[in-house]
Amino acid sequence: MVSKLYEQIMAMDLKEIESLIKEALSDAIVEIQDLAGDGNHYSATITSSQFSGKSKIEQHKMVYNSLKGKMGNELHALAIKTKEQ
């Protein structure tokens, strides 16, 4: 019961993830999948022209920064794939 309560408190809605990414990367096309159905393990594919000329590490940092510290807290796991538009 405690773990279920913890999951409900810590879970992050995929619409919120999408909103935060689009707020930081205004032209982003964001596709998110809930991998485990638990609201804690997601996969995201983000396409943005803002990734142009940036390394994959830089692109992923841009996505992590857009989440405003929620990664590892409300958001337990997010597999990221980035693409240039």
N, C-alpha and C positions, 0 to 999 in steps of 0.2 A: 504494500500500500504506500509506503514512504517513497519507494522508487517511482511509482506511478505519479504521485504528487510532484516529485522532483521533475519528472519529465514534462508535466503540464506547465510548471512554472518556468522551466528552462527552454521549452520549445519555442521556436520562432516560425511564424507563418511565412510561407513562400512568397506571398504578396508583399510582405514587409521587406524581404530580401530584395525582391525585384525593384521595389520603390527606392530603396537606399542606393542601389547600383545605378538606377536611372537618374537619380538626383545628382550623383557625382559625374556620370558619363551620359550626358543628355541625349546623345544619338544612339545609345546602346540598344541592341536587340538582345533580350534576355530570355533564355529558355531554362527553366528549372524543373528538376524531377526530384520527388521525395523517394529516396532509394529504399528506405526501410519501412515507410508508412508510419514512422513515429514522430515526425516533425523535428527530428534532430540530425538526420543524415541526408544531405542533398547533393545533387550534382547540378552544376550550372555551366551553360555555354553562353558566353558573352561576346557579341560582335560589336565593334566600335571603331570608328575612324581615328579615335584618340589613341589607339594602340599602334598606329603607324609609326615605324621607325624605332619602336621600343622593343627591348628583349622580352622574352616570355616572363622572366623574373620581374621586370618592371611592370609588365601588364598585370601580372597576378597581384603585385603590391598595390596597384591602382584599385583593383577590385577589393582587396582586403581593407584598404584605407576607406573605401566607400561604406564599409559595414560599421564604421565608427566604434571599433572596440568590441563589437558583439560576438566576433569570432572567438570561440573558446569559452564564451559565457552563455548567452541565450542560444547561440548557434554552435552546436557541438562539432559538426563535420560538414565541410563543403568542398567537394572536388570541383576544381575550376578548369575550364577549357576556354581559352580566349582566341579570337579571330579578328584580323584586321578587316575593316569594311571597305 
